[in-house]
Amino acid sequence: MIANAMGLEQDAAGAEGFSDEIPVWAVGSVGAVVKAGYMSGYPDGTFGAAKSITRAEAVSSLNRVLNRMMKQ
């Protein structure tokens, strides 16, 4: 959702560093939000695409988006 809302270009290469499986349909968006700095994954090298996002993770990601928007 963040990739689409921010108009980010799909970037599959940005998702290559994660050790867990990211669905094919999401790889480009995951790479885009990671490259843009909105999301980063977990310290163990996973992105957690199969897990639900926590409220804290959602707030942190959206806060990064809002901060970027305010600077524009």
C-alpha positions in Angstrom: 0.0 0.0 0.0 2.8 2.4 0.8 4.5 1.8 -2.5 1.3 2.5 -4.4 0.4 5.5 -2.3 3.8 7.1 -2.7 4.0 6.3 -6.4 7.2 4.3 -6.0 8.7 2.4 -8.9 8.7 -1.4 -8.5 12.2 -2.6 -7.5 12.5 -6.4 -7.2 16.3 -6.1 -6.6 15.6 -4.2 -3.3 14.0 -7.3 -1.9 16.7 -9.8 -2.8 18.6 -9.5 0.5 15.8 -11.1 2.6 16.1 -14.7 3.6 12.4 -15.5 3.8 9.9 -16.0 0.9 8.2 -12.9 -0.4 5.2 -13.6 -2.7 6.0 -12.9 -6.3 3.3 -10.3 -6.6 4.8 -8.3 -3.7 8.5 -8.5 -4.5 8.6 -5.2 -6.5 6.7 -3.3 -3.8 8.7 -4.7 -1.0 11.9 -3.7 -2.7 10.6 -0.2 -3.4 9.6 0.5 0.2 12.9 -0.8 1.4 14.9 1.2 -1.1 12.9 4.3 -0.1 13.6 3.7 3.6 10.0 3.3 4.7 10.5 -0.3 5.8 13.6 -2.4 6.6 12.8 -5.9 7.7 14.0 -7.6 10.8 17.5 -8.0 12.3 17.6 -11.7 11.4 17.5 -10.9 7.7 13.8 -11.6 7.1 11.1 -9.3 5.9 8.2 -11.1 7.4 5.9 -10.9 4.4 3.8 -13.9 5.6 3.2 -12.3 9.0 0.7 -9.6 10.0 2.2 -6.2 10.6 2.0 -5.0 14.2 0.5 -1.7 15.2 3.9 -0.4 16.2 5.4 -1.4 12.8 2.5 0.2 10.9 2.9 3.4 12.9 6.7 3.5 12.4 6.3 3.0 8.7 3.6 5.5 8.3 5.6 8.0 10.4 8.5 7.7 8.0 6.1 8.3 5.1 4.6 11.4 6.7 8.1 12.8 7.6 9.2 12.4 4.0 6.0 14.1 2.8 6.4 17.0 5.2 10.0 17.6 3.9 8.8 17.9 0.3 
